[in-house]
Amino acid sequence: MQLNQNQLAAQLAKGLAPLYVLHGDEPLLEQETLEVIRRTARQQGFGERTAFVGAATQFDWSAVLAAAASQSLFAERQIVEIRLPTGKPGKEGGQVLHKLAEQAAASSQGGQASDTLLIVLLPRADRTMQQSPWFAALEKAGAVVRIDPVPRRDMPAWLAQRLKAQDQGVPAGDEGMQVLAFFTDCVEGNLMAAHQEIQKLGLLYPPGELSRAQIEASVLNVARYSINDLSEAALSGQLLRSQKILDGLLAEGEAPVRLHSVLAGDVLSLYRARQALDEGTPMPQALRQARAWGPKEKLFERVLPRLRLPPISRVLQSAHTVDGICKGLKNPAWPTDAPGALQRLLMQLCRLTQPTAQARR
């Protein structure tokens, strides 16, 4: 059974499924969805919870099986949560998840409520993941909940709804829309930052209408960027956002040399991974050789199939040039200042990785 986040409440009202799979890349919404399921489960006697963080290697999947099969020490029923940050359980993990799904399905078909509720937490499930035997077994046995991000166009309404939930709001009419648009620009689509800022507004001010000055004073500096944000935006081909992040990091005093090392490292990893793929190396091994893991792994998997070595080589040469500029060298074809050179390098990298870009030769 496939659901989106908004359909979950209606499904829970009909009764708990034997297992739930949550997949998406929005931490705040995932946590809130998880809490809804946990709360419903606690109301039905699931008083104990055991959590695991799984990986394809160096993870004891037998402990998961043992936990799912054991009788709770402190309650009649228990929750077993499995978080897979990469979405890749490996061969053994896939077999374990398939077995757990079969057990949950058998319990459900037998008409007996299971003593164990299984919850599996995944990043956004792409087509490859959804076609895997273990994912198909989980979907057949329980409920798969897709957690969608909030589109930028819907952010003002989302912010207004959250403010209303704590008995606060913005001025009516165009003024209120302008305030919400300003709020949206400040949080840059970061729902966790927006959630924290809304909570802060609830602590700072009483219920009722918030003035523009109050909101601006609170949220003006909420947007904070990290180097990882810059890398993710560049590898996703998000030119405007990556330029804004770069400007923010430079304004906060981040050293150009350090920013360059991250961008250049990403370009070099792309080159090495594409080179390995051209030599016939499977994608997972090519990514390991290029030292692309964690969140970058999925970004590389999306962009590499449409890239070719020559355009990556040209950006890599640009990265070499910018390295010299950041260290005081001059190049007549490039801006003389490090920030300007970084801006041009970032533009080249984003054009290389844009989703609409065709495989270039």
KEKE-3310 file (N, C-alpha, C; in steps of 0.2 Angstrom, whole numbers, plus 5000, padded with zeros to 4 digits):
npx = (5004:5003:5006:5004:5011:5000:4989:4991:4985:4971:4973:4979:4968:4960:4966:4982:4995:5004:5017:5028:5035:5044:5049:5059:5067:5066:5070:5062:5049:5049:5052:5041:5031:5035:5033:5019:5015:5022:5015:5002:5004:5009:4997:4990:4997:5010:5023:5037:5053:5064:5079:5088:5102:5106:5117:5125:5137:5146:5137:5126:5114:5108:5105:5094:5084:5083:5079:5066:5060:5060:5052:5045:5052:5047:5034:5019:5019:5030:5040:5050:5063:5071:5083:5090:5102:5108:5099:5102:5103:5111:5115:5113:5105:5094:5089:5085:5075:5066:5062:5056:5046:5038:5035:5027:5017:5011:5006:4997:4988:4983:4975:4978:4984:5000:5014:5025:5029:5035:5046:5053:5065:5069:5080:5073:5065:5071:5068:5075:5077:5063:5060:5067:5067:5066:5060:5048:5042:5041:5032:5021:5017:5014:5012:5018:5025:5026:5036:5035:5044:5041:5036:5043:5034:5023:5027:5024:5010:5012:5020:5011:5001:5008:5010:4997:4993:4999:4992:4995:4998:4999:4998:4983:4980:4990:5001:5003:5006:5018:5026:5026:5032:5045:5049:5050:5060:5071:5072:5076:5070:5073:5065:5067:5074:5064:5054:5060:5061:5048:5044:5051:5046:5034:5038:5043:5033:5015:5000:4991:4991:5006:5017:5025:5038:5041:5042:5052:5063:5065:5067:5077:5090:5090:5094:5107:5122:5131:5146:5144:5131:5134:5141:5131:5121:5128:5131:5119:5115:5110:5110:5107:5104:5116:5125:5120:5122:5136:5139:5134:5142:5155:5152:5151:5164:5171:5185:5191:5200:5197:5184:5186:5193:5183:5174:5183:5187:5175:5173:5185:5181:5170:5176:5185:5176:5168:5178:5181:5169:5169:5179:5173:5169:5158:5144:5143:5156:5164:5160:5164:5178:5180:5178:5165:5152:5139:5127:5132:5133:5120:5118:5129:5126:5115:5119:5131:5128:5124:5135:5151:5169:5177:5170:5170:5184:5187:5181:5188:5201:5198:5196:5209:5215:5208:5213:5226:5223:5217:5227:5235:5240:5240:5228:5225:5213:5204:5194:5203:5201:5198:5185:5177:5183:5179:5165:5164:5169:5160:5148:5152:5152:5139:5132:5137:5131:5118:5101:5094:5104:5112:5121:5137:5150)
npy = (4994:5011:5027:5045:5058:5065:5056:5048:5049:5046:5032:5027:5029:5019:5008:5001:4997:4982:4985:4999:5010:5023:5035:5048:5065:5075:5080:5086:5083:5070:5066:5071:5063:5051:5052:5053:5040:5033:5038:5034:5020:5018:5021:5010:5000:4997:4998:4998:5002:4999:5004:5004:5007:5005:4998:4994:4986:4980:4978:4971:4961:4951:4954:4963:4954:4946:4955:4958:4946:4944:4943:4958:4965:4974:4978:4972:4974:4979:4991:4991:4999:5003:5011:5016:5025:5026:5019:5007:4991:4980:4963:4954:4961:4965:4952:4950:4960:4956:4944:4949:4956:4946:4939:4949:4950:4937:4937:4947:4942:4931:4936:4939:4951:4958:4957:4965:4980:4985:4998:5006:5017:5027:5035:5045:5035:5029:5023:5011:5007:5004:4994:4983:4967:4966:4979:4978:4968:4973:4984:4977:4970:4980:4998:5010:5026:5040:5054:5070:5085:5102:5112:5127:5137:5134:5137:5149:5147:5136:5141:5150:5141:5134:5144:5148:5136:5138:5149:5161:5174:5183:5200:5204:5203:5210:5214:5204:5194:5198:5198:5184:5180:5185:5178:5166:5167:5169:5157:5149:5137:5127:5117:5113:5124:5134:5128:5129:5143:5147:5141:5149:5162:5159:5159:5171:5180:5185:5175:5180:5193:5195:5208:5215:5220:5213:5200:5201:5205:5193:5183:5187:5183:5169:5161:5150:5144:5130:5122:5110:5112:5120:5111:5102:5109:5113:5101:5097:5105:5118:5133:5147:5145:5140:5150:5159:5153:5152:5166:5169:5161:5167:5180:5177:5175:5163:5155:5157:5148:5136:5134:5133:5121:5111:5112:5109:5096:5089:5090:5083:5070:5067:5066:5055:5045:5044:5041:5028:5022:5022:5013:5001:4998:4994:5004:5006:5002:5011:5023:5021:5021:5034:5040:5044:5045:5043:5057:5062:5051:5048:5059:5059:5047:5051:5061:5056:5047:5055:5062:5065:5062:5073:5086:5086:5086:5099:5107:5103:5108:5121:5122:5120:5131:5141:5137:5142:5156:5158:5157:5168:5169:5176:5176:5180:5177:5176:5181:5192:5192:5181:5177:5181:5172:5160:5161:5160:5147:5140:5142:5135:5122:5120:5121:5110:5100:5101:5096:5096:5096:5088:5073:5077:5078)
npz = (5000:4995:5001:5003:5014:5018:5018:5028:5041:5039:5036:5048:5056:5053:5058:5064:5052:5049:5047:5043:5030:5028:5017:5011:5009:5018:5033:5044:5042:5040:5054:5060:5055:5059:5072:5073:5070:5080:5091:5089:5090:5103:5110:5108:5115:5112:5120:5121:5112:5100:5091:5076:5066:5050:5038:5022:5024:5038:5048:5060:5055:5061:5074:5072:5068:5079:5088:5083:5085:5098:5114:5122:5136:5145:5140:5132:5119:5105:5096:5082:5075:5060:5052:5037:5031:5018:5010:5005:5009:5007:5003:5013:5022:5014:5012:5026:5028:5019:5024:5037:5032:5026:5038:5044:5035:5036:5049:5048:5039:5046:5055:5067:5079:5078:5089:5087:5079:5064:5058:5045:5039:5026:5013:5000:4989:4974:4957:4956:4969:4973:4964:4970:4977:4991:4995:4988:4995:5007:5004:5000:5012:5021:5024:5013:5015:5007:5009:5004:5000:5004:4991:4985:4981:4989:5001:5009:5012:5020:5031:5036:5040:5050:5059:5063:5070:5082:5087:5081:5068:5053:5046:5037:5020:5006:5014:5023:5014:5009:5020:5023:5011:5013:5024:5018:5009:5018:5025:5015:5010:5020:5031:5044:5050:5048:5056:5068:5069:5069:5081:5090:5088:5094:5107:5110:5107:5111:5108:5093:5081:5072:5070:5055:5058:5070:5065:5055:5063:5070:5061:5052:5052:5050:5040:5038:5031:5026:5021:5016:5011:5000:4992:4989:4982:4971:4965:4962:4952:4954:4951:4955:4968:4973:4970:4979:4991:4991:4991:5004:5013:5010:5015:5028:5032:5028:5022:5005:5000:5007:5002:4989:4989:4992:4981:4971:4975:4973:4959:4955:4960:4952:4940:4942:4945:4933:4924:4929:4927:4913:4911:4913:4926:4939:4945:4960:4964:4957:4963:4976:4974:4970:4981:4985:4995:5007:5008:4996:4987:4981:4974:4965:4958:4951:4942:4935:4924:4913:4910:4902:4900:4893:4896:4910:4912:4907:4917:4928:4924:4925:4939:4943:4939:4947:4959:4959:4958:4971:4978:4976:4963:4946:4932:4916:4909:4918:4933:4944:4958:4972:4976:4964:4955:4961:4959:4945:4943:4950:4943:4931:4935:4940:4928:4922:4929:4929:4929:4917:4907:4893:4889:4887:4874)
capx = (5000:5007:5002:5008:5010:4993:4984:4993:4980:4965:4975:4979:4961:4957:4970:4989:4997:5009:5024:5028:5041:5044:5055:5060:5073:5065:5070:5057:5042:5050:5052:5034:5027:5037:5030:5012:5015:5024:5010:4996:5006:5009:4990:4988:5000:5017:5027:5045:5055:5071:5081:5094:5104:5109:5122:5126:5142:5148:5131:5124:5107:5105:5102:5087:5080:5082:5074:5059:5057:5060:5047:5047:5053:5043:5028:5017:5021:5036:5042:5057:5064:5077:5085:5095:5104:5110:5094:5105:5104:5116:5112:5110:5100:5089:5085:5082:5070:5061:5059:5052:5040:5034:5032:5022:5011:5008:5003:4991:4983:4981:4970:4981:4988:5007:5017:5030:5027:5041:5046:5059:5066:5074:5080:5068:5065:5071:5065:5079:5075:5057:5060:5071:5063:5065:5056:5042:5039:5038:5026:5015:5015:5012:5011:5024:5023:5031:5036:5037:5046:5036:5038:5044:5028:5018:5030:5020:5005:5015:5022:5005:4997:5011:5009:4990:4993:5001:4987:4998:4997:5002:4993:4979:4981:4996:5006:5004:5009:5025:5029:5027:5037:5051:5050:5052:5067:5076:5073:5079:5067:5075:5059:5069:5075:5058:5050:5063:5060:5041:5043:5054:5041:5029:5040:5044:5027:5009:4995:4988:4994:5012:5019:5031:5044:5042:5044:5058:5068:5066:5070:5082:5097:5089:5097:5114:5124:5137:5150:5140:5125:5136:5142:5125:5118:5132:5131:5112:5115:5105:5115:5105:5105:5123:5128:5118:5126:5143:5140:5133:5148:5160:5151:5152:5171:5173:5191:5190:5204:5193:5178:5188:5195:5177:5172:5188:5186:5169:5175:5189:5178:5166:5181:5187:5170:5166:5184:5180:5163:5171:5183:5168:5168:5151:5143:5145:5163:5166:5159:5169:5185:5180:5177:5158:5148:5134:5123:5134:5132:5114:5119:5133:5122:5110:5122:5136:5126:5124:5142:5157:5175:5180:5168:5173:5191:5188:5180:5194:5206:5196:5197:5216:5217:5206:5217:5231:5220:5215:5234:5238:5242:5235:5227:5222:5207:5200:5194:5209:5200:5196:5177:5175:5185:5175:5159:5164:5170:5154:5144:5154:5151:5132:5130:5139:5127:5111:5097:5092:5110:5113:5127:5141:5156)
capy = (5000:5017:5033:5051:5060:5068:5051:5043:5050:5042:5025:5025:5029:5012:5003:5001:4992:4978:4988:5006:5012:5031:5037:5055:5068:5080:5077:5088:5080:5063:5065:5072:5057:5045:5053:5051:5033:5031:5040:5029:5013:5018:5021:5003:4995:4997:5002:4998:5004:4997:5007:5002:5011:4999:4999:4988:4983:4981:4979:4965:4961:4946:4958:4965:4948:4944:4960:4957:4940:4943:4946:4964:4964:4979:4979:4967:4975:4983:4994:4990:5004:5002:5017:5015:5031:5025:5015:5001:4986:4975:4957:4951:4966:4964:4946:4951:4964:4952:4939:4952:4958:4940:4938:4954:4949:4931:4939:4951:4937:4926:4939:4941:4957:4956:4960:4969:4985:4987:5004:5006:5024:5027:5041:5045:5029:5029:5017:5005:5004:5002:4988:4978:4962:4968:4985:4976:4964:4978:4987:4972:4968:4986:5004:5014:5033:5045:5061:5075:5091:5107:5116:5134:5140:5132:5138:5154:5144:5131:5145:5153:5136:5133:5150:5147:5131:5141:5155:5167:5175:5189:5205:5202:5206:5210:5215:5198:5190:5200:5195:5177:5179:5187:5173:5160:5169:5169:5150:5145:5130:5123:5117:5113:5131:5137:5126:5132:5150:5148:5140:5155:5167:5157:5160:5178:5185:5181:5174:5185:5195:5197:5213:5214:5221:5207:5194:5202:5205:5187:5178:5190:5180:5162:5157:5149:5139:5126:5120:5104:5115:5122:5105:5098:5113:5113:5094:5096:5110:5123:5138:5152:5144:5139:5156:5163:5150:5155:5173:5169:5159:5172:5185:5175:5174:5157:5156:5155:5142:5130:5133:5130:5114:5107:5112:5105:5089:5086:5089:5077:5064:5066:5064:5048:5040:5044:5037:5021:5019:5021:5007:4995:4997:4995:5011:5006:5002:5017:5028:5020:5023:5041:5042:5048:5041:5047:5060:5063:5045:5048:5065:5056:5042:5054:5065:5053:5044:5059:5066:5062:5065:5079:5092:5086:5088:5106:5110:5101:5112:5128:5121:5120:5138:5145:5136:5147:5163:5159:5158:5174:5170:5179:5173:5186:5175:5174:5187:5193:5191:5174:5177:5181:5166:5155:5162:5157:5140:5137:5142:5130:5116:5119:5120:5103:5095:5103:5090:5096:5095:5082:5070:5081:5075)
capz = (5000:4995:5004:5004:5021:5020:5018:5034:5047:5038:5037:5055:5059:5051:5062:5062:5048:5052:5046:5039:5027:5027:5013:5009:5011:5022:5040:5049:5040:5042:5061:5063:5053:5063:5079:5073:5070:5087:5096:5088:5092:5110:5112:5107:5119:5110:5125:5120:5106:5099:5085:5073:5060:5046:5032:5018:5027:5045:5052:5062:5054:5065:5080:5070:5068:5086:5092:5080:5087:5105:5118:5125:5143:5149:5138:5128:5112:5104:5090:5080:5069:5056:5048:5032:5028:5011:5006:5002:5015:5005:5001:5019:5024:5009:5014:5032:5027:5015:5029:5041:5028:5025:5044:5046:5031:5038:5055:5046:5036:5051:5059:5074:5079:5079:5095:5084:5074:5061:5054:5041:5037:5020:5009:4994:4985:4967:4954:4957:4976:4973:4961:4973:4980:4998:4995:4985:5000:5012:5002:5000:5018:5025:5021:5011:5016:5003:5012:4999:5002:5003:4986:4987:4980:4994:5008:5012:5015:5025:5036:5039:5044:5057:5064:5065:5075:5089:5088:5079:5061:5050:5044:5032:5013:5003:5018:5026:5009:5008:5026:5022:5006:5016:5028:5014:5007:5024:5027:5010:5010:5026:5035:5051:5052:5048:5062:5074:5070:5071:5089:5093:5088:5099:5114:5110:5107:5113:5103:5090:5075:5073:5065:5050:5062:5074:5061:5052:5069:5073:5056:5047:5051:5051:5035:5039:5026:5027:5015:5013:5007:4994:4988:4987:4977:4965:4962:4959:4946:4957:4950:4959:4975:4975:4970:4985:4997:4991:4994:5011:5016:5010:5020:5035:5033:5026:5018:4998:4999:5009:4998:4983:4990:4992:4974:4967:4976:4969:4952:4954:4961:4946:4935:4944:4945:4926:4922:4931:4923:4906:4911:4915:4933:4941:4948:4967:4965:4955:4968:4982:4971:4969:4988:4985:4999:5011:5004:4989:4983:4977:4969:4959:4954:4946:4937:4931:4918:4908:4909:4899:4903:4891:4899:4917:4912:4906:4923:4932:4923:4928:4946:4944:4938:4953:4965:4959:4960:4978:4982:4974:4956:4941:4925:4912:4907:4924:4938:4948:4965:4973:4976:4957:4952:4963:4956:4938:4944:4952:4937:4926:4939:4940:4921:4920:4933:4928:4927:4910:4903:4890:4890:4882:4872)
cpx = (5004:5003:5007:5007:5003:4988:4985:4987:4974:4967:4976:4973:4958:4961:4977:4990:5002:5016:5023:5034:5040:5050:5054:5066:5072:5064:5065:5051:5043:5049:5044:5030:5028:5033:5023:5011:5016:5018:5004:4998:5006:5002:4987:4993:5008:5021:5034:5047:5063:5073:5087:5096:5108:5113:5123:5132:5143:5142:5128:5116:5104:5102:5095:5082:5078:5078:5067:5056:5056:5054:5049:5047:5049:5036:5026:5018:5026:5036:5049:5058:5071:5078:5091:5097:5105:5104:5097:5107:5109:5112:5109:5104:5094:5085:5082:5075:5064:5058:5055:5046:5035:5031:5026:5016:5007:5004:4996:4985:4980:4976:4972:4985:4995:5010:5023:5028:5034:5041:5053:5059:5071:5074:5074:5070:5065:5068:5069:5077:5068:5056:5064:5066:5061:5060:5049:5038:5037:5032:5020:5012:5012:5010:5017:5022:5028:5030:5039:5039:5041:5039:5038:5038:5022:5021:5026:5014:5007:5016:5016:5001:5001:5010:5002:4990:4995:4998:4991:4997:5000:4997:4990:4982:4988:5002:5008:5008:5016:5029:5031:5032:5044:5053:5053:5059:5072:5077:5076:5076:5069:5069:5061:5070:5069:5054:5053:5061:5053:5040:5046:5049:5035:5031:5041:5038:5020:5005:4992:4992:5001:5014:5024:5037:5046:5045:5051:5064:5070:5070:5075:5088:5096:5093:5105:5116:5130:5140:5147:5134:5128:5138:5136:5121:5121:5131:5124:5110:5110:5110:5113:5106:5112:5127:5126:5121:5133:5144:5139:5139:5154:5159:5152:5159:5174:5179:5190:5194:5200:5187:5180:5190:5189:5175:5176:5188:5180:5170:5180:5186:5173:5171:5183:5182:5168:5172:5183:5175:5165:5175:5179:5167:5161:5150:5145:5152:5166:5165:5163:5176:5185:5179:5170:5154:5143:5129:5125:5133:5126:5115:5124:5130:5117:5114:5127:5134:5126:5130:5147:5163:5178:5177:5170:5180:5192:5186:5185:5200:5205:5198:5205:5218:5214:5210:5223:5229:5219:5222:5238:5241:5237:5234:5223:5215:5202:5200:5200:5208:5197:5189:5175:5177:5181:5168:5159:5165:5163:5148:5145:5152:5143:5129:5132:5134:5120:5107:5095:5098:5110:5120:5132:5147:5161)
cpy = (5006:5023:5039:5053:5062:5062:5046:5043:5045:5034:5023:5025:5022:5006:5003:4995:4988:4981:4995:5007:5019:5032:5044:5058:5074:5078:5079:5084:5072:5062:5066:5066:5052:5046:5052:5044:5030:5032:5035:5022:5013:5018:5014:4998:4994:5001:5002:4999:5002:5000:5004:5006:5006:5002:4993:4983:4984:4982:4972:4964:4955:4949:4961:4959:4946:4949:4959:4951:4939:4946:4952:4962:4969:4981:4973:4967:4980:4986:4993:4995:5003:5008:5015:5021:5031:5022:5009:4996:4981:4968:4954:4955:4965:4957:4946:4955:4960:4947:4943:4954:4952:4938:4942:4952:4942:4933:4942:4946:4932:4929:4941:4947:4955:4960:4965:4974:4987:4993:5005:5013:5024:5034:5040:5039:5030:5023:5011:5002:5001:4995:4982:4973:4964:4974:4982:4972:4968:4982:4983:4970:4974:4992:5008:5021:5037:5052:5066:5081:5096:5112:5123:5138:5139:5134:5144:5151:5139:5135:5147:5147:5134:5138:5149:5142:5133:5148:5161:5168:5181:5194:5202:5206:5205:5211:5208:5193:5192:5198:5188:5175:5180:5181:5167:5161:5168:5161:5146:5138:5125:5123:5116:5120:5135:5135:5129:5139:5151:5146:5146:5161:5166:5159:5168:5183:5181:5179:5180:5187:5197:5203:5211:5215:5216:5201:5195:5202:5198:5182:5181:5186:5172:5158:5156:5143:5136:5124:5114:5106:5117:5117:5102:5102:5113:5106:5093:5101:5116:5130:5144:5151:5143:5145:5160:5160:5152:5162:5173:5166:5163:5178:5183:5173:5168:5158:5153:5149:5136:5129:5130:5122:5109:5106:5108:5098:5086:5085:5083:5071:5062:5063:5057:5043:5039:5040:5029:5018:5017:5015:5000:4994:4998:5001:5011:5006:5008:5023:5027:5022:5031:5044:5047:5043:5046:5051:5061:5057:5046:5054:5062:5051:5045:5058:5061:5050:5048:5063:5062:5066:5071:5085:5092:5088:5096:5110:5109:5106:5119:5128:5122:5128:5142:5143:5141:5154:5164:5159:5164:5175:5173:5175:5178:5184:5175:5181:5187:5191:5184:5173:5177:5175:5160:5155:5159:5150:5137:5137:5137:5123:5115:5118:5113:5098:5096:5097:5090:5096:5088:5080:5074:5077:5080)
cpz = (5000:4997:5003:5011:5023:5021:5025:5039:5045:5038:5044:5059:5058:5055:5059:5057:5051:5052:5042:5036:5026:5023:5010:5011:5015:5030:5045:5048:5041:5050:5063:5061:5057:5070:5079:5073:5077:5092:5096:5091:5100:5113:5112:5110:5117:5114:5125:5113:5105:5092:5083:5067:5056:5040:5028:5021:5035:5050:5054:5061:5058:5072:5078:5070:5075:5090:5089:5083:5094:5108:5122:5133:5147:5146:5134:5121:5111:5097:5088:5074:5066:5051:5043:5028:5020:5007:5003:5008:5013:5005:5008:5022:5020:5011:5021:5032:5023:5020:5034:5038:5028:5032:5046:5041:5033:5044:5053:5043:5041:5055:5066:5074:5081:5085:5093:5079:5071:5057:5051:5038:5032:5017:5004:4990:4978:4964:4955:4964:4976:4969:4964:4977:4988:4999:4993:4991:5006:5010:5002:5007:5023:5021:5020:5011:5012:5007:5007:5003:5001:4997:4988:4986:4985:5001:5012:5016:5021:5032:5040:5043:5051:5062:5067:5071:5082:5090:5086:5071:5059:5048:5038:5025:5011:5008:5021:5021:5008:5014:5025:5016:5008:5020:5024:5011:5012:5025:5022:5009:5015:5031:5042:5053:5052:5054:5068:5075:5072:5079:5093:5093:5093:5106:5115:5111:5109:5107:5100:5083:5076:5067:5060:5054:5066:5071:5058:5058:5071:5067:5051:5046:5052:5046:5037:5035:5029:5021:5012:5009:5000:4989:4985:4981:4971:4961:4959:4954:4948:4957:4955:4966:4977:4975:4977:4991:4997:4994:5002:5015:5016:5015:5027:5037:5031:5021:5011:4997:5001:5005:4991:4983:4990:4985:4970:4968:4973:4962:4951:4955:4955:4941:4936:4943:4937:4923:4923:4928:4916:4905:4912:4922:4935:4945:4956:4968:4963:4960:4974:4980:4971:4976:4989:4989:5003:5006:4997:4984:4978:4972:4963:4955:4949:4941:4933:4925:4912:4906:4905:4901:4900:4895:4907:4917:4911:4913:4928:4931:4926:4936:4948:4944:4944:4959:4965:4961:4967:4982:4979:4967:4951:4935:4921:4909:4912:4929:4942:4956:4966:4973:4969:4954:4954:4960:4949:4939:4945:4947:4932:4929:4938:4933:4919:4923:4932:4926:4919:4905:4900:4890:4884:4880:4871)
residu = (MET:GLN:LEU:ASN:GLN:ASN:GLN:LEU:ALA:ALA:GLN:LEU:ALA:LYS:GLY:LEU:ALA:PRO:LEU:TYR:VAL:LEU:HIS:GLY:ASP:GLU:PRO:LEU:LEU:GLU:GLN:GLU:THR:LEU:GLU:VAL:ILE:ARG:ARG:THR:ALA:ARG:GLN:GLN:GLY:PHE:GLY:GLU:ARG:THR:ALA:PHE:VAL:GLY:ALA:ALA:THR:GLN:PHE:ASP:TRP:SER:ALA:VAL:LEU:ALA:ALA:ALA:ALA:SER:GLN:SER:LEU:PHE:ALA:GLU:ARG:GLN:ILE:VAL:GLU:ILE:ARG:LEU:PRO:THR:GLY:LYS:PRO:GLY:LYS:GLU:GLY:GLY:GLN:VAL:LEU:HIS:LYS:LEU:ALA:GLU:GLN:ALA:ALA:ALA:SER:SER:GLN:GLY:GLY:GLN:ALA:SER:ASP:THR:LEU:LEU:ILE:VAL:LEU:LEU:PRO:ARG:ALA:ASP:ARG:THR:MET:GLN:GLN:SER:PRO:TRP:PHE:ALA:ALA:LEU:GLU:LYS:ALA:GLY:ALA:VAL:VAL:ARG:ILE:ASP:PRO:VAL:PRO:ARG:ARG:ASP:MET:PRO:ALA:TRP:LEU:ALA:GLN:ARG:LEU:LYS:ALA:GLN:ASP:GLN:GLY:VAL:PRO:ALA:GLY:ASP:GLU:GLY:MET:GLN:VAL:LEU:ALA:PHE:PHE:THR:ASP:CYS:VAL:GLU:GLY:ASN:LEU:MET:ALA:ALA:HIS:GLN:GLU:ILE:GLN:LYS:LEU:GLY:LEU:LEU:TYR:PRO:PRO:GLY:GLU:LEU:SER:ARG:ALA:GLN:ILE:GLU:ALA:SER:VAL:LEU:ASN:VAL:ALA:ARG:TYR:SER:ILE:ASN:ASP:LEU:SER:GLU:ALA:ALA:LEU:SER:GLY:GLN:LEU:LEU:ARG:SER:GLN:LYS:ILE:LEU:ASP:GLY:LEU:LEU:ALA:GLU:GLY:GLU:ALA:PRO:VAL:ARG:LEU:HIS:SER:VAL:LEU:ALA:GLY:ASP:VAL:LEU:SER:LEU:TYR:ARG:ALA:ARG:GLN:ALA:LEU:ASP:GLU:GLY:THR:PRO:MET:PRO:GLN:ALA:LEU:ARG:GLN:ALA:ARG:ALA:TRP:GLY:PRO:LYS:GLU:LYS:LEU:PHE:GLU:ARG:VAL:LEU:PRO:ARG:LEU:ARG:LEU:PRO:PRO:ILE:SER:ARG:VAL:LEU:GLN:SER:ALA:HIS:THR:VAL:ASP:GLY:ILE:CYS:LYS:GLY:LEU:LYS:ASN:PRO:ALA:TRP:PRO:THR:ASP:ALA:PRO:GLY:ALA:LEU:GLN:ARG:LEU:LEU:MET:GLN:LEU:CYS:ARG:LEU:THR:GLN:PRO:THR:ALA:GLN:ALA:ARG:ARG)
# end
